[in-house]
């Protein structure tokens, strides 16, 4: 990278410039986010209409199962990889060291995940009646998809948003298209879900070609870098906390609801959760492709970092409130449109879900700072405290309010977390 002259480095960006940079990056990611959202909405509609009773819940359970085996790479290794590759020139010695360390950690995570899948076959995937062949194809799909996201992280670290955009379009189209074809052919739901995973994994082929053409895959030589393993390993510890205190909690919660209520009743809660998942995916994609890489680059510039975070928060707080408020106003039209007519009964669950999601997004915006600064202990403590709080709230609210207790617990959980993060990160909120 060319050196920055002192005269330029001394000029801080104005709030308008910071906001403009964020909005330009957001617009650049808009096509990718739109494709992912459209694919997710169409997939939800297919399963809600043609998946039978509980089809939407089983889709979410399968996606949650996928998340259990991709969280360590995606929320740990790849987050660290973006942080460390972002300021480096592709092909340099340090670049190859970080890349090799990330590959080694991913391989270890996938091997561990495969072993857990085999040993915990019944409690994890029993609802899908998995054969040995089904388990093998599931493990293959997870490996292909992880490799794809690994290379996408390399693209994002290099600022190659255009390539990221069209690869995301391909990923969304392949996954949803595979489900539509398999369901139309009369295959079982568990086979359709497996096709969904494998089709997404096939996106690895064009992703390898793009990264190779851009010169982002230098030949790796020598032993794996121990400093690289330690550096990215810290992010892997963060991912373990996400796996244990977020993904696993969601998986168990859905299992509890399926046992406590019928599949048809659980589908109503799942429709609300799926709606939340759709716009959460938009938010996560935007922040992961635009906001977090920028935080990683500004980690050594405290004043610029504070200005950037504060500006983004001032933009997000009212925009998110308006957006979620608009969704609430059209809830009676939206639920039947996105899912099916009988999902209109889920309307009573929406208000606390939207309040909780508003607080969740602002909380995540602040917690990205802990990731960018690799503050492992604090990040793990927040995840653990959040899970304990959520479990306690569910234990109190589910028996008293039934299904409504789940979104009420969600709202209370993230309300408390936002308040705590506001106090802890108060220096980033002051003008």
C-alpha positions in Angstrom: 0.0 0.0 0.0 1.3 3.5 -0.8 2.4 5.5 2.3 0.1 8.3 3.6 1.8 11.7 3.8 1.7 13.4 7.2 -0.3 16.3 5.8 -3.1 13.9 4.8 -2.9 11.8 7.9 -3.3 14.9 10.1 -6.7 15.8 8.6 -9.5 13.9 10.4 -12.6 13.0 8.4 -15.6 15.2 9.0 -18.9 13.5 10.2 -20.3 14.0 6.7 -17.3 12.3 5.1 -17.6 9.4 7.6 -21.3 9.1 6.9 -20.7 9.3 3.1 -18.1 6.5 3.3 -20.4 4.2 5.2 -23.4 4.9 2.9 -21.2 4.4 -0.2 -20.0 1.0 1.1 -23.6 0.1 2.1 -24.8 0.9 -1.4 -22.0 -1.2 -2.9 -23.2 -4.1 -0.8 -26.9 -3.5 -1.6 -27.1 -5.9 -4.5 -25.6 -8.8 -2.4 -27.8 -8.0 0.5 -30.9 -7.8 -1.7 -30.1 -11.2 -3.3 -29.6 -12.8 0.1 -32.8 -11.3 1.4 -34.8 -12.3 -1.7 -33.4 -15.8 -1.5 -34.3 -16.2 2.1 -37.8 -14.8 1.7 -38.5 -17.2 -1.2 -37.1 -20.1 0.7 -39.3 -19.3 3.7 -42.3 -19.1 1.4 -41.6 -22.4 -0.2 -41.3 -24.2 3.1 -44.3 -22.4 4.7 -46.5 -23.4 1.7 -45.1 -26.8 0.6 -43.2 -28.0 3.6 -46.2 -29.2 5.5 -47.0 -28.5 9.2 -43.8 -27.5 10.9 -41.9 -27.0 7.6 -40.8 -23.5 8.6 -39.6 -24.7 12.0 -37.7 -27.6 10.4 -36.0 -25.2 8.0 -34.9 -23.0 10.9 -33.8 -26.1 12.8 -31.6 -27.2 9.9 -30.1 -23.7 9.4 -29.4 -23.6 13.1 -27.7 -27.0 12.8 -25.6 -25.6 10.0 -24.7 -22.7 12.2 -23.5 -25.0 15.0 -20.8 -26.3 12.6 -19.9 -23.1 10.8 -19.8 -20.7 13.8 -16.2 -21.4 14.8 -14.9 -20.6 11.3 -17.3 -17.8 10.4 -17.5 -16.0 13.7 -13.9 -16.7 14.7 -11.3 -17.6 12.1 -12.8 -15.4 9.4 -13.3 -12.4 11.6 -9.7 -12.6 12.7 -8.5 -13.1 9.1 -10.2 -9.9 7.9 -8.7 -7.9 10.8 -5.1 -9.1 10.1 -5.2 -9.2 6.3 -7.0 -5.9 5.8 -3.8 -3.7 6.1 -1.5 -6.1 4.2 -0.4 -6.6 0.6 -1.5 -9.8 -0.9 1.5 -12.2 -1.3 3.6 -10.6 1.4 5.2 -12.9 4.1 2.8 -11.8 6.8 -0.1 -12.2 4.5 0.8 -15.8 3.8 1.4 -16.4 7.5 -2.1 -15.3 8.5 -3.7 -17.1 5.5 -1.9 -20.4 6.5 -2.8 -20.1 10.1 -6.5 -19.5 9.2 -6.5 -22.5 6.9 -5.1 -24.7 9.7 -7.6 -23.5 12.3 -10.5 -24.0 9.8 -9.3 -27.6 9.1 -9.2 -28.3 12.9 -12.7 -26.8 13.4 -14.2 -28.9 10.6 -12.6 -32.1 11.9 -13.9 -31.4 15.4 -17.3 -30.6 14.0 -17.5 -33.9 12.0 -16.5 -35.9 15.1 -19.2 -34.1 17.1 -21.8 -34.8 14.4 -21.0 -38.5 14.3 -21.0 -38.9 18.1 -24.1 -36.6 18.7 -26.0 -37.8 15.6 -29.3 -38.5 17.3 -29.7 -35.4 19.7 -28.4 -33.0 17.0 -30.0 -34.3 13.8 -32.4 -37.0 14.9 -35.5 -35.0 13.8 -34.2 -35.4 10.2 -33.8 -39.2 10.5 -30.2 -39.0 9.3 -28.6 -42.0 7.5 -24.9 -42.5 7.3 -25.0 -41.1 3.7 -27.0 -38.1 4.9 -24.5 -37.3 7.6 -21.6 -37.7 5.1 -23.3 -35.3 2.6 -24.0 -32.8 5.4 -20.4 -32.8 6.5 -19.3 -32.4 2.9 -21.7 -29.4 2.4 -20.4 -27.8 5.6 -16.8 -28.2 4.4 -17.6 -26.6 1.0 -19.5 -23.8 2.4 -16.8 -23.0 5.0 -14.2 -22.9 2.3 -16.4 -20.5 0.3 -16.8 -18.1 3.2 -13.1 -18.3 4.0 -12.3 -17.0 0.5 -15.1 -14.4 0.7 -13.3 -13.1 3.8 -10.1 -12.8 1.8 -12.1 -10.8 -0.8 -13.6 -8.5 1.9 -10.2 -7.9 3.5 -8.9 -6.8 0.1 -11.8 -4.5 -0.4 -13.2 -6.5 -3.4 -16.8 -5.7 -2.8 -17.9 -6.2 -6.4 -16.7 -9.8 -6.4 -18.3 -10.4 -3.1 -21.6 -9.0 -4.4 -22.0 -11.3 -7.4 -20.7 -14.4 -5.6 -23.4 -13.8 -2.9 -26.0 -13.6 -5.7 -24.9 -16.9 -7.0 -24.9 -18.5 -3.5 -28.5 -17.3 -2.9 -29.8 -18.4 -6.2 -28.2 -21.9 -6.0 -29.5 -22.6 -2.5 -33.1 -21.5 -3.1 -33.2 -23.0 -6.6 -32.1 -26.4 -5.3 -34.9 -26.5 -2.8 -37.5 -25.5 -5.3 -36.4 -28.2 -7.8 -36.2 -31.0 -5.1 -39.6 -30.2 -3.6 -41.2 -30.0 -7.1 -39.7 -33.5 -7.8 -41.6 -34.8 -4.7 -38.5 -35.5 -2.6 -38.8 -35.5 1.2 -38.2 -32.3 3.2 -34.9 -33.6 4.8 -33.6 -34.3 1.3 -34.6 -30.8 0.1 -32.7 -29.2 3.1 -29.6 -31.3 2.3 -29.8 -30.1 -1.3 -30.0 -26.5 -0.1 -26.7 -26.9 1.8 -24.8 -28.7 -1.0 -26.0 -26.3 -3.7 -24.6 -23.4 -1.6 -21.4 -25.2 -1.1 -20.9 -25.4 -4.9 -20.4 -21.6 -4.9 -16.8 -22.5 -3.9 -15.9 -23.2 -7.5 -16.4 -19.7 -8.9 -15.0 -18.2 -5.6 -11.7 -20.0 -6.0 -11.5 -18.8 -9.6 -12.2 -15.2 -8.6 -9.6 -15.2 -5.8 -7.0 -16.8 -8.0 -7.5 -14.3 -10.8 -7.2 -11.4 -8.4 -3.9 -12.8 -7.0 -5.3 -13.3 -3.5 -4.2 -16.9 -3.2 -0.4 -17.0 -2.9 1.4 -20.3 -2.6 1.9 -21.2 1.1 5.3 -22.4 2.1 6.9 -23.7 5.3 5.3 -24.6 8.6 2.2 -22.9 10.0 2.9 -19.7 11.8 2.6 -20.0 15.6 2.0 -16.2 16.1 -0.6 -16.5 13.4 -2.3 -19.4 15.2 -2.2 -17.4 18.5 -3.5 -14.2 16.9 -6.5 -15.8 15.0 -7.0 -18.3 17.9 -8.1 -15.4 20.1 -11.0 -14.8 17.7 -11.7 -18.5 17.7 -12.2 -18.3 21.5 -14.8 -15.5 20.8 -16.5 -17.8 18.4 -16.7 -20.6 21.0 -18.6 -18.2 23.2 -21.0 -17.4 20.3 -21.5 -21.1 19.7 -22.1 -22.0 23.3 -24.1 -18.9 24.4 -26.0 -18.0 21.3 -26.3 -20.6 18.6 -26.6 -23.6 21.0 -29.1 -21.6 23.1 -31.3 -20.9 20.0 -31.1 -24.6 19.0 -32.2 -25.7 22.5 -34.9 -23.1 22.7 -36.5 -24.3 19.5 -36.3 -27.9 20.7 -38.0 -26.9 24.0 -40.8 -25.1 22.1 -41.3 -28.1 19.8 -41.7 -30.3 22.9 -43.9 -27.8 24.8 -46.1 -26.8 21.9 -47.3 -28.4 18.7 -45.3 -28.0 15.5 -48.1 -25.8 14.1 -48.0 -23.6 17.2 -44.2 -23.4 17.1 -44.5 -22.4 13.5 -46.2 -19.1 14.6 -43.2 -18.2 16.8 -40.8 -19.4 14.0 -42.5 -17.1 11.5 -41.7 -14.1 13.7 -38.2 -15.4 14.3 -37.7 -16.0 10.6 -38.9 -12.5 9.7 -36.4 -11.2 12.3 -33.7 -13.5 10.7 -34.3 -12.0 7.3 -33.7 -8.4 8.2 -31.0 -9.5 10.7 -29.2 -11.1 7.8 -29.4 -7.8 6.0 -27.9 -6.0 8.9 -25.2 -8.6 9.5 -24.2 -8.6 5.9 -24.0 -4.8 5.8 -22.0 -4.5 9.0 -19.7 -7.5 8.2 -18.8 -6.2 4.7 -18.7 -2.4 5.4 -18.6 -1.6 9.1 -16.3 -4.2 10.6 -13.5 -4.1 7.9 -13.4 -0.3 8.5 -13.2 -0.8 12.2 -10.3 -3.2 11.7 -8.5 -0.5 9.6 -9.1 2.2 12.2 -8.0 0.1 15.2 -4.8 2.1 15.5 -6.5 5.5 15.2 -8.6 6.0 18.4 -10.0 9.4 17.5 -11.1 8.4 14.0 -12.5 5.1 15.4 -14.7 7.0 17.9 -15.9 9.4 15.3 -16.8 6.6 12.9 -18.6 4.5 15.5 -20.6 7.5 16.9 -21.6 8.6 13.4 -22.8 5.1 12.4 -24.8 4.8 15.6 -26.5 8.2 15.1 -27.5 7.0 11.7 -28.7 3.5 12.7 -30.8 4.3 15.8 -33.5 6.4 14.0 -33.3 4.5 10.7 -33.8 1.1 12.5 -36.6 2.5 14.6 -38.5 3.8 11.5 -37.9 0.6 9.6 -39.1 -1.7 12.3 -42.0 0.6 13.1 -43.1 0.4 9.4 -43.0 -3.4 9.5 -45.2 -3.4 12.6 -47.8 -1.2 10.9 -48.1 -3.6 7.9 -47.9 -6.8 10.0 -51.4 -8.0 9.0 -50.5 -7.8 5.3 -46.8 -8.9 5.7 -47.1 -12.2 7.5 -49.6 -13.9 5.0 -47.5 -12.5 2.1 -44.2 -13.8 3.3 -45.4 -17.1 4.7 -49.0 -18.2 4.5 -52.5 -17.0 5.5 -52.6 -19.0 8.8 -49.4 -17.3 10.0 -51.5 -14.1 10.6 -52.0 -15.5 14.1 -48.3 -14.6 14.8 -49.1 -10.9 14.8 -49.3 -10.7 18.6 -45.7 -11.8 18.9 -44.2 -9.0 16.7 -44.1 -6.0 19.0 -41.6 -7.3 21.6 -39.6 -9.0 18.8 -39.1 -5.7 17.0 -38.2 -3.8 20.2 -35.7 -6.5 21.1 -34.2 -6.4 17.6 -33.7 -2.6 17.6 -31.8 -3.0 20.9 -29.9 -6.0 19.5 -28.7 -4.2 16.4 -27.3 -1.2 18.4 -25.7 -3.6 20.9 -24.0 -5.5 18.1 -22.7 -2.2 16.6 -20.9 -1.5 19.8 -19.8 -5.1 20.4 -18.0 -5.1 17.0 -15.5 -2.9 18.8 -14.5 -5.8 21.1 -13.9 -7.9 18.0 -11.9 -5.3 16.2 -9.8 -4.8 19.3 -9.5 -8.6 20.0 -10.7 -8.2 23.6 -11.4 -11.8 24.0 -12.2 -11.9 27.8 -14.7 -9.1 27.7 -16.4 -10.5 24.6 -16.8 -14.0 26.1 -18.1 -12.5 29.4 -20.8 -10.5 27.5 -21.9 -13.6 25.6 -22.0 -15.8 28.7 -23.9 -13.1 30.7 -26.3 -12.7 27.8 -27.1 -16.4 27.7 -27.6 -16.7 31.4 -29.9 -13.7 31.4 -31.9 -15.1 28.5 -32.3 -18.5 30.0 -33.5 -17.0 33.3 -36.0 -14.7 31.5 -37.3 -17.7 29.4 -37.7 -19.8 32.6 -39.9 -17.1 34.1 -41.8 -15.8 31.0 -42.6 -19.0 29.0 -44.7 -20.7 31.7 -46.6 -17.4 32.3 -47.1 -16.1 28.8 -46.7 -19.2 26.6 -45.2 -18.5 23.2 -45.3 -14.7 23.8 -42.8 -15.3 26.6 -40.0 -16.0 23.9 -40.1 -12.6 22.3 -40.7 -10.9 25.6 -37.5 -12.5 26.9 -35.7 -11.5 23.8 -36.7 -7.8 24.2 -35.7 -7.7 27.9 -32.4 -9.5 27.2 -31.2 -7.0 24.6 -32.6 -4.0 26.5 -30.4 -4.8 29.4 -27.4 -5.5 27.1 -27.8 -2.2 25.3 -27.9 -0.3 28.6 -24.7 -2.1 29.7 -22.9 -1.5 26.4 -24.0 2.2 26.5 -22.3 2.6 29.9 -19.2 0.6 28.9 -18.7 2.4 25.6 -19.8 5.8 26.7 -16.6 7.4 25.4 -17.7 6.4 21.9 -21.1 8.1 22.4 -19.9 11.5 23.5 -19.5 14.2 20.8 
